[in-house]
């Protein structure tokens, strides 16, 4: 039952019932609803400050799952990196060595990826660091995989050309020498026959009668012919490709022309005594990437293991060279 309020009328000296106008009733109703709404909002705000709504709980669970997935992905990416490192090591130290290709520098394999602001849109979140690190790792691995893929493409092409490369390598002795009796001096410091001083002998001398045939030691193209009374005398240079060249010096004469293609074992000229030479012989050099190297390492097609050991022993003797 609603309470009835009265007021004392001093004029009539009696109590009269308080009657509210319609406007006042509306005002009171408005104030009541406004106050109730405000109080309700405060209560709801305080509640959600300490308690999650069902939707928030669902979102938080999803965030936890995603965070866990990112961490798991990071661990898997670490494993992928280990496998990729192993592939890169094999590529540089086995495959590229076999096919005589230069290793890929680490500065290229491990180079950075993207600009400073590449991950700007991922910043500002509670898990930004985890997300950015994962994305960086994925980008780095993607780039390394691309470089490795290109490297394998190159190795495949080298493998296709392997037969040609093997045929081009200087793999036999330039003078028929099955009993090894014609090796006069090897690569290394030797006594010069004219100046009588120790000087680096950059090839191998094969003593032989004048007119003895000289053979191309690998497939290639004649890149230089020269007749001279000094230095190497009459000599020929064959470009075998793949960074290899061979030089045949002090020849009596040569029977090839510049630009001519020759095969391993083909006669290119004859032993002589031209240039700075003290006796008929062939001075033979192997040049790799413009650097003169020991020819003794390239006779594997000609000699048995025992013969090869004997050849090394003879060629390493510290004697006088013929040129």
Secondary structure, DSSP 8 states (H G I E B T S, - for coil): -----EEEETTTTEEEE----HHHHHHHHHHHHHHHHHHHHHHHHHHHHHS--HHHHHHHHHHHHHHHHHHHHHHHHHHHHHHHHHHHHHIIIIIHHHTT-----HHHHT---S-TTTTGGG-SSTTHHHHHHHHHHHHHHHHHHHHHHHHHHHHHHHHHTHHHHHHHS--S-SS--TT-TTEEE-SEEEE-TTT-SEEEE-SEEEE--TT-EEE-SSSEEEEEEE--SSTT-SEEEEEEETTEEEEEESEEEE---TT-EE-TT-EEEEEB--SS-SSSEEEEEEEETTEEE-GGGG-TTT--HHHHHHHHHHHT---B---
